Structures are given as C-alpha cells and as structure tokens.
C-alpha cells in the first residue's frame, strides 16, 4: 500500500504517548496501535480530525504517500 502512516513520528515530536492520544480522541489503545502500524484499511475523517486536533497538526503530518512498485497504474 503506498499510503504510509507516520503517526508515531508526530507522537514523538509532540512528546505524547499513544495511550494519552487514544484517551484524548476516544478510541482504544489497540485500535490506535493498528492505525499506527498501517494494518487498517481506512480511517474515518472524524478520527483523523480528532488526531489532528489533539496533536495540533495536519493530515499530511500523519499520512504520507510513497510510490509502490507493486501498484498497477495506467500508462
């Protein structure tokens, strides 16, 4: 998947623990861990909004895109 979750980087920059972010945005630590590891297929805009508000950042600060060689793209 070419979308990479860089939430752990932003947490480190803000010196915030995952459990504190999970509590602040109202999701379980387990679900936040799955999100951080990129093991989810999607994220609700409301959750992304809550993350950005809690970390005082933009969506591009916690999500990145990289070109994936396995992705079939039209020429």
C-alpha positions in Angstrom: 0.0 0.0 0.0 1.5 3.3 -1.0 -0.1 5.2 1.9 2.2 5.2 5.0 1.0 6.2 8.5 3.6 8.3 10.2 1.6 8.9 13.4 4.5 7.6 15.6 6.7 10.4 14.3 4.2 13.1 15.2 3.6 11.5 18.6 7.4 11.7 19.2 7.5 15.3 18.1 4.7 16.2 20.4 6.2 14.1 23.2 2.8 12.3 23.7 2.2 8.7 24.5 -0.1 6.5 22.4 -2.3 5.8 25.4 -2.7 9.5 26.0 -3.7 10.2 22.4 -6.1 7.2 22.4 -7.8 8.6 25.5 -7.9 12.2 24.1 -9.6 11.1 20.8 -11.8 8.4 22.3 -10.5 5.2 20.7 -8.9 2.1 22.2 -5.1 1.8 22.5 -5.4 -1.4 20.4 -7.2 0.5 17.6 -4.6 3.3 17.7 -1.8 0.7 17.6 -3.4 -0.9 14.5 -3.7 2.5 12.9 0.0 3.4 13.7 1.2 0.1 12.2 -0.8 0.6 9.0 -2.8 -2.6 9.5 -6.1 -0.8 8.9 -7.8 -0.4 5.5 -9.2 3.0 6.3 -9.6 5.8 8.8 -12.7 7.9 9.4 -12.4 11.6 8.7 -13.8 12.2 12.3 -10.9 10.1 13.7 -8.4 11.9 11.6 -9.8 15.2 12.6 -9.6 14.2 16.3 -6.0 13.1 15.8 -5.0 16.4 14.1 -6.7 18.4 16.8 -5.1 16.5 19.6 -1.6 16.7 18.0 -2.1 20.2 16.5 -1.1 19.0 13.1 -2.5 18.5 9.6 -3.5 15.1 7.9 -0.3 15.2 5.9 1.7 15.2 9.1 0.4 11.7 10.0 -0.1 10.3 6.5 2.4 10.0 3.7 2.4 8.6 0.2 5.2 6.6 -1.5 5.3 5.2 -4.9 4.7 1.5 -4.7 6.3 -0.6 -7.4 3.6 -3.3 -7.0 0.8 -1.0 -7.8 -0.6 -1.3 -11.4 -1.1 2.2 -12.7 -2.3 3.0 -16.2 0.4 4.3 -18.6 
